[in-house]
Structure formats: C-alpha cells, structure tokens
C-alpha cells in the first residue's frame, strides 16, 4: 500500500476512533467520475491543420465526515488523471487530499473552520469550487463565521508557504497557491422570502515568481463587490458588480471592474428561458500605466463564459487583455423527471477597441459566438450520465487575441458518468 494511501487510512481510523465517544454521526461517500472528451478547438482555437484529440480522464474520490454537536471533521482524498497516464506497475502514486478540515461550533451560530477547504460564495464568480475540473479547487485557509436563518458573515484568512522555512519566506505561485496571503470578508442577508443581498471583500497578497528572501515584496490587490438575488415561483433574477484596485503581481496600479445580470423565467414545469450579460473590463496596453483588465480570480469560469472555456479558464495570448462582453440566451427542457436538455448561445466581444492597440486595424470588437448543447440523465439517485456538444464560430479579432484560425472548424464533445453514493453512515 502506498504511503499516501496508508496515511489516509490511518486518518480514517483516527476519525472513527474519535467517534466512539461522540454520540453523533460518521459517514463515508465515494465518487467515480470518468469523462471522455473529443477536442477539436477547446480552451484555445486550433490552427489550420491541427488534428482532433480524444482522451478519458477520471476522478476517484473517497470522503469521510464526522459530526457531533461540538466538532465537525472531513477528510477527502482523490486520484485524478488520464487513462493510460500511469504505468501498470506504478512505483509513485498520485494521491492528494482535496479536503482536510475541522470545524468547531461555538453556539449561537458562531464557528471556526480550519484546513484545506473549498470556498464557494454567491454564484461562484470570484470564489468557486471549480467542480468541472477533474481535480477541483481548494484553499488552505482559516474561516471564522456566523450564520443564522437571516444573515451570514465569514472572515477568511490564508498565509501560504512552500516549505517550513528556517529563515525568510519560501513561496512560488507557479507551483503552489496563486497568492501569498488572503484576507476576506463576506456578508449575506435575507430580506423577506424573495430577496437576498451579499457583499464580498478580498485583499490578496501577490508575489511575482519565486521569493525566498526576507522581506518578500508582496503587492496587495483588493476586490470588492455586491450580489443581488430576487426569486419568485417563476423568476430568478441575479445581478452582481465588482471593482478591483490596489496593485497586481507586476507592481502595476489596478483599476478594473465587472458587472453581470442574469434572468431565469420558468414558463411551466417543462420549459425555462434564460437571458444574461457579463461585462469585464479590458486593457489594450496592459504593460503601460494603470492596469484596467478585470481578473475574476478563483471563480468557476466554466459555468459562465462558454463551455469551451476560451475565456478566463484559459488565457489570451501573451500581452493581451481585451476584456470580455458575453451576452447569453438559453433554454432548458425537462423531458422527464430524470432527463433535462439545455441549449445556450453566447455572443462574445471585447470591451476594448482593437484600433486602440493597432491604430491601422479595421477589426471590430466581435470575438465570435458559441453554441453549447447538454443533456443530463439521472439514472439512479446517485448515478448521473451527462453529455454535451459545443461549436465555436470565430472571427479575425478572436484569432488576434486567442490565436488559432478563424477559418478552422472549432468543436468539442464530451460524455461523463458521475457515480457518487454514500456507502456508509452510522448514528448513535
């Protein structure tokens, strides 16, 4: 048995042993999620002559949770990778903990949560779990919170090192967490039965490259914004606005912003219509003066800016930061209680004018459009089969900012099976 797996089993036994005097609950859940993908221009547009690729990736996750009135603990380990990536006789396995945290309730809604944890706030635009990604996203952080039925307030704190240093600091964003420090405040209040409002403030300490000397030249960037949500039996209206200031890792002054609006309308029990718009500021001269391109940080970008992940899940070409205006139309059809079909159309454009960067350019702001089709079939209560197909129609402006060829057919297809049962639960 490999050392990481041994460690995980030992931790599980410790948790189980603790439960002997807990008088509460212990549970084990598993997830196996293989996903086959056909890529012919995903993340980045393909060049003319580039061939399509096919692969299968898998997430295998084992989670254990222990609860009692004064303590909650969770351990979740996973192995992720592509079929064929590992040799048949494996000497060094890749096993990681994606969650390892404890939570201490203090009564009257107050709690402290510490360790490796997922951070998901509001609609996941700024902080999200990124569950579409095979490995997901986690943070090593401390959370101090207060929650009741009407309002919630969280304080987030993180301080990252690469090793246990003897002196100074050892940190590199290239192969570790993308920030050196984080301080965050989140507040949410329910107003009546239909309306809620929330606010988020993040102060990130950013370091370019590797730093092992003391003091480390940390630059601080602030992101702040609000979210509004109004829900009725037929409507779900959502609006958000964020502003960024401070300095980025390149020591530039930052002044950037974004806004988004989304409306879902339920026609009946079968049909639902969606319309939305996201606007993120850009900068045609990112190396000069104040940096004006908004960074959506650690959100679940796959959820918002097209399923092919051309924007923010993958970057623009080096030195490019044109911003994004994404207008969306969607329709959802519930074919049965277990089957849902969706179609979403995105119309993309830059929020900066290419003529501002290339004075002789006659290119417009249009980046093209994308059509996403998906189907979800809930086969069992803990077994779901999903699939999708997407196609992107590019422009010369897209080619300039993202690369590839606007004349090449860009499409993507996938099929995923998600099996996620709770295999054991004990209460006493």
C-alpha positions in Angstrom: 0.0 0.0 0.0 1.4 3.4 -1.0 2.4 5.8 1.7 -0.2 8.5 0.9 -3.0 5.9 1.0 -1.7 4.5 4.3 -1.8 7.9 5.8 -5.3 8.4 4.6 -6.4 5.1 6.1 -4.8 6.0 9.4 -6.6 9.3 9.5 -9.8 7.5 8.8 -9.3 5.1 11.7 -8.5 8.0 14.0 -11.7 9.8 12.9 -13.6 6.5 13.5 -12.0 6.1 16.9 -12.9 9.6 17.9 -16.5 8.8 17.1 -16.6 6.2 19.9 -17.5 8.9 22.4 -19.1 11.4 20.0 -22.7 10.2 20.1 -23.2 11.7 16.7 -22.6 10.7 13.1 -19.9 9.2 10.8 -20.3 8.7 7.1 -18.3 7.6 4.1 -19.0 8.6 0.5 -17.3 7.9 -2.8 -17.2 9.3 -6.3 -16.0 7.8 -9.5 -16.3 10.2 -12.4 -14.9 9.2 -15.8 -15.3 11.7 -18.6 -14.5 11.1 -22.3 -13.6 14.2 -24.4 -13.3 14.9 -28.1 -11.3 18.1 -28.5 -11.1 20.0 -31.8 -10.5 23.5 -30.5 -11.2 23.6 -26.8 -9.6 26.1 -24.4 -7.7 27.6 -27.4 -8.8 27.8 -31.0 -6.9 25.3 -33.2 -4.8 26.2 -36.1 -5.5 25.1 -39.6 -4.2 21.5 -40.0 -4.3 20.7 -36.3 -5.9 17.3 -35.7 -8.6 16.5 -33.1 -7.7 14.6 -29.9 -9.6 12.1 -27.7 -8.9 11.1 -24.1 -10.7 9.9 -21.0 -10.0 11.4 -17.6 -11.2 10.1 -14.2 -11.7 11.4 -10.7 -11.7 8.8 -7.9 -12.6 10.4 -4.6 -13.2 9.0 -1.1 -14.7 11.3 1.6 -15.2 10.7 5.3 -17.1 13.1 7.6 -17.6 13.0 11.3 -20.1 15.1 13.1 -21.0 15.8 16.7 -22.5 18.8 18.5 -19.1 20.5 19.1 -17.0 19.2 16.2 -17.2 18.5 12.5 -14.3 16.9 10.6 -13.9 16.0 6.9 -11.2 14.1 5.0 -11.5 13.8 1.2 -8.8 12.1 -0.8 -8.7 11.7 -4.6 -6.7 10.4 -7.5 -7.1 12.2 -10.8 -5.6 11.6 -14.2 -6.0 10.5 -17.8 -6.4 6.9 -18.8 -3.0 5.4 -19.7 -1.1 8.1 -17.8 0.3 5.7 -15.2 2.3 2.5 -15.8 0.8 -0.8 -15.0 3.4 -1.3 -12.3 3.3 2.0 -10.5 6.0 3.0 -8.1 5.0 6.5 -7.2 1.3 7.1 -7.0 -0.6 10.5 -7.2 -2.9 10.7 -4.3 -3.9 14.0 -2.8 -6.1 15.5 -0.2 -8.6 17.9 -1.7 -10.3 18.5 1.6 -8.9 18.1 5.2 -10.6 20.4 7.6 -12.2 20.7 11.1 -15.0 22.9 12.2 -15.6 24.0 15.8 -19.1 25.3 16.5 -19.3 27.7 19.5 -23.0 28.0 19.8 -25.4 30.9 18.8 -24.3 30.5 15.1 -20.6 31.1 15.6 -17.9 28.7 14.3 -14.3 28.3 13.2 -13.2 26.2 10.2 -9.6 25.5 9.5 -7.6 23.4 7.0 -7.9 22.5 3.3 -11.4 23.5 2.2 -13.4 24.6 -0.8 -14.5 28.2 -0.9 -17.8 28.8 -2.7 -19.6 32.2 -2.4 -22.7 33.5 -4.1 -22.8 32.2 -7.7 -19.1 31.2 -7.8 -17.9 34.1 -10.0 -15.0 35.1 -7.7 -14.6 32.1 -5.4 -15.9 28.8 -6.6 -15.2 25.1 -6.3 -14.4 24.5 -10.0 -16.0 21.1 -9.9 -16.0 20.7 -13.7 -12.2 20.4 -13.4 -11.1 16.9 -12.6 -9.1 17.9 -9.5 -11.4 20.8 -8.4 -10.1 23.8 -6.5 -9.2 24.2 -2.8 -7.7 26.7 -0.4 -5.6 26.2 2.8 -7.4 28.7 4.9 -9.0 29.7 8.2 -12.7 30.7 8.3 -14.4 32.4 11.2 -18.1 32.6 10.7 -21.5 33.4 12.0 -24.7 32.1 10.5 -28.4 32.1 11.2 -31.6 31.9 9.1 -31.4 35.5 8.1 -27.8 36.5 7.8 -24.3 35.1 7.4 -20.9 36.6 7.9 -17.5 35.0 7.2 -13.9 36.1 7.8 -11.3 34.4 5.6 -7.6 34.2 6.3 -4.8 32.5 4.5 -1.0 32.6 4.6 1.0 30.4 2.2 4.5 29.0 2.3 6.1 26.4 0.0 8.1 24.7 2.8 8.7 25.0 6.5 11.5 27.7 6.2 14.3 28.3 8.7 14.5 31.9 7.7 12.7 34.3 5.5 9.9 33.1 3.3 9.7 30.4 0.6 7.0 30.8 -1.9 6.3 30.5 -5.6 2.9 31.0 -7.2 3.9 28.9 -10.3 3.7 25.6 -8.4 1.6 26.4 -5.3 -1.3 28.6 -4.3 -1.6 31.6 -6.6 -1.5 34.1 -3.7 0.8 34.6 -0.7 -1.8 35.9 1.7 -5.5 36.4 1.6 -7.9 38.3 3.9 -11.6 38.2 3.0 -15.0 39.3 4.4 -18.3 38.1 3.2 -21.8 39.1 4.4 -25.2 37.9 3.2 -28.7 38.9 4.4 -32.1 37.5 3.5 -34.7 40.3 3.1 -38.1 38.7 3.2 -38.7 35.5 1.4 -37.8 36.5 -2.1 -34.7 38.8 -1.9 -31.2 38.5 -0.6 -28.1 40.7 -0.8 -24.5 39.9 -0.2 -21.1 41.6 -0.3 -17.6 40.3 -0.7 -14.2 41.9 0.0 -10.9 40.2 -0.7 -7.4 41.5 -0.1 -4.8 39.4 -1.9 -1.1 39.5 -1.3 0.6 38.7 -4.6 4.2 37.9 -5.3 5.7 37.5 -8.9 7.8 34.4 -9.5 9.7 32.9 -6.6 10.7 34.6 -3.4 12.9 33.1 -0.7 14.4 36.2 0.8 13.1 38.4 3.6 11.3 40.7 3.3 9.3 39.5 0.3 8.0 42.2 -2.0 4.3 41.5 -1.6 1.8 43.6 -3.6 -1.8 43.9 -2.4 -4.9 43.9 -4.7 -8.4 44.4 -3.4 -11.6 43.0 -5.0 -14.9 44.2 -3.7 -18.5 43.9 -4.9 -22.1 43.0 -4.2 -24.6 40.4 -5.3 -28.4 40.8 -5.6 -30.8 37.9 -6.0 -34.6 38.0 -6.3 -36.6 34.8 -6.5 -40.2 34.1 -7.1 -42.1 31.0 -8.3 -41.5 31.9 -11.9 -38.5 34.3 -11.9 -34.9 34.1 -10.7 -33.1 37.5 -11.1 -29.5 37.9 -10.3 -27.2 40.9 -10.6 -23.6 41.5 -9.5 -20.9 44.2 -9.6 -17.2 44.0 -8.6 -14.4 46.5 -8.5 -10.6 45.9 -8.3 -8.0 48.3 -7.1 -4.5 48.2 -5.4 -1.5 46.6 -7.2 -1.0 43.4 -9.1 1.9 41.0 -9.1 3.5 43.1 -11.8 3.6 46.1 -9.4 1.0 47.9 -11.6 -1.7 50.0 -10.2 -5.1 48.3 -10.8 -8.4 49.9 -11.7 -10.8 47.4 -13.1 -14.5 46.3 -12.8 -17.1 43.9 -14.0 -20.9 43.6 -13.9 -23.3 40.8 -14.7 -27.0 40.2 -15.0 -29.0 37.0 -15.4 -32.7 36.3 -15.5 -34.4 32.8 -15.5 -38.0 32.6 -16.3 -40.0 29.3 -15.7 -42.6 29.0 -18.4 -44.0 25.9 -16.9 -42.8 22.6 -15.3 -41.1 21.7 -18.6 -39.6 24.8 -20.1 -37.3 27.5 -18.7 -35.7 30.5 -20.5 -32.5 32.3 -19.6 -31.0 35.6 -20.7 -27.9 37.1 -19.3 -25.0 39.5 -19.9 -21.4 39.7 -18.4 -19.1 42.6 -18.9 -15.5 42.6 -17.8 -13.2 45.5 -18.4 -10.1 45.1 -20.5 -6.8 46.9 -21.3 -5.2 47.2 -24.7 -1.9 48.3 -23.2 -1.5 46.1 -20.2 2.2 46.8 -19.8 1.7 50.6 -19.6 0.3 52.6 -16.7 -2.7 51.6 -14.8 -3.9 48.0 -15.4 -7.6 48.1 -16.3 -8.4 44.4 -17.1 -10.6 42.7 -14.5 -9.4 39.4 -13.1 -12.3 37.1 -12.0 -9.7 35.3 -9.7 -10.7 31.9 -8.5 -14.3 31.5 -9.7 -15.8 28.7 -11.7 -15.3 30.2 -15.1 -16.6 27.2 -17.0 -20.0 28.0 -15.5 -20.3 31.4 -17.2 -18.2 32.2 -20.2 -19.0 29.3 -22.6 -18.4 25.6 -22.1 -15.4 25.5 -24.4 -13.5 27.7 -21.9 -12.0 30.2 -24.3 -12.2 33.0 -21.7 -10.7 33.2 -18.2 -10.4 29.4 -17.8 -7.7 29.8 -20.4 -5.8 33.0 -21.2 -5.4 35.4 -24.0 -2.2 35.5 -26.0 0.8 37.0 -24.1 0.4 40.7 -23.6 -3.3 40.7 -24.5 -6.1 41.7 -22.1 -9.0 42.8 -24.2 -11.7 42.2 -21.7 -15.0 40.4 -22.5 -18.7 41.1 -23.1 -20.7 37.9 -23.1 -24.4 38.1 -24.0 -26.3 34.8 -23.5 -29.5 33.2 -24.4 -30.6 29.8 -23.1 -33.4 27.3 -23.0 -33.9 24.3 -20.7 -36.3 21.5 -21.5 -37.2 18.9 -18.8 -38.1 15.9 -21.0 -39.0 13.8 -17.9 -38.4 13.8 -14.2 -34.9 12.3 -14.8 -33.8 13.9 -18.2 -33.0 17.6 -18.8 -31.8 19.1 -22.1 -30.2 22.6 -22.4 -29.1 24.8 -25.2 -27.1 28.0 -24.5 -25.9 30.6 -27.1 -23.1 33.1 -26.3 -22.2 36.2 -28.3 -18.7 37.4 -27.4 -17.0 40.7 -27.9 -14.0 42.5 -26.4 -14.7 45.5 -24.2 -11.7 47.4 -25.7 -11.4 48.6 -29.3 -8.6 46.8 -31.3 -8.0 50.1 -33.0 -6.8 51.5 -29.7 -3.9 49.0 -29.8 -3.4 48.7 -33.6 -4.0 52.2 -34.9 -4.3 50.9 -38.5 -6.6 47.9 -37.6 -10.0 47.7 -39.1 -11.0 44.8 -36.9 -14.2 45.0 -34.9 -14.8 44.0 -31.3 -16.6 40.7 -32.1 -14.9 37.6 -30.8 -17.4 35.3 -32.3 -20.1 33.1 -30.9 -20.6 29.7 -29.2 -23.4 27.2 -29.1 -23.5 24.7 -26.2 -25.8 21.7 -26.0 -26.0 19.5 -22.9 -28.1 16.6 -21.6 -28.3 15.3 -18.1 -29.9 11.9 -17.2 -30.3 11.0 -13.6 -30.2 7.2 -14.0 -30.2 6.5 -10.2 -30.3 8.7 -7.2 -26.5 8.7 -7.1 -25.7 7.9 -10.8 -25.9 10.6 -13.5 -25.0 10.4 -17.2 -24.2 13.7 -18.9 -23.0 14.7 -22.3 -22.5 17.8 -24.4 -21.5 19.2 -27.7 -20.2 22.7 -28.4 -19.2 24.6 -31.5 -17.4 28.0 -31.8 -17.7 30.4 -34.7 -14.6 32.6 -34.6 -13.6 35.9 -36.1 -10.4 37.7 -37.1 -10.4 39.5 -33.7 -10.6 36.2 -31.9 -7.7 34.9 -33.9 -5.7 38.0 -32.9 -6.4 37.7 -29.2 -6.6 33.9 -28.8 -4.6 32.5 -31.7 -5.7 29.6 -33.9 -7.5 30.1 -37.2 -10.9 31.6 -37.6 -11.4 29.5 -40.7 -10.9 26.2 -38.9 -13.9 24.3 -37.5 -13.8 24.5 -33.7 -15.9 22.0 -31.8 -15.9 19.9 -28.7 -17.9 16.9 -27.4 -17.9 15.0 -24.1 -19.7 12.2 -22.1 -19.4 11.8 -18.4 -20.7 9.3 -15.8 -20.9 10.5 -12.3 -21.4 7.9 -9.6 -21.4 9.4 -6.1 -23.0 7.2 -3.4 -22.9 7.5 0.3 -21.7 3.9 1.1 -21.7 4.1 4.9 -23.5 6.0 7.7 -23.7 5.4 11.4 -25.5 7.3 14.0 -25.5 6.7 17.7 
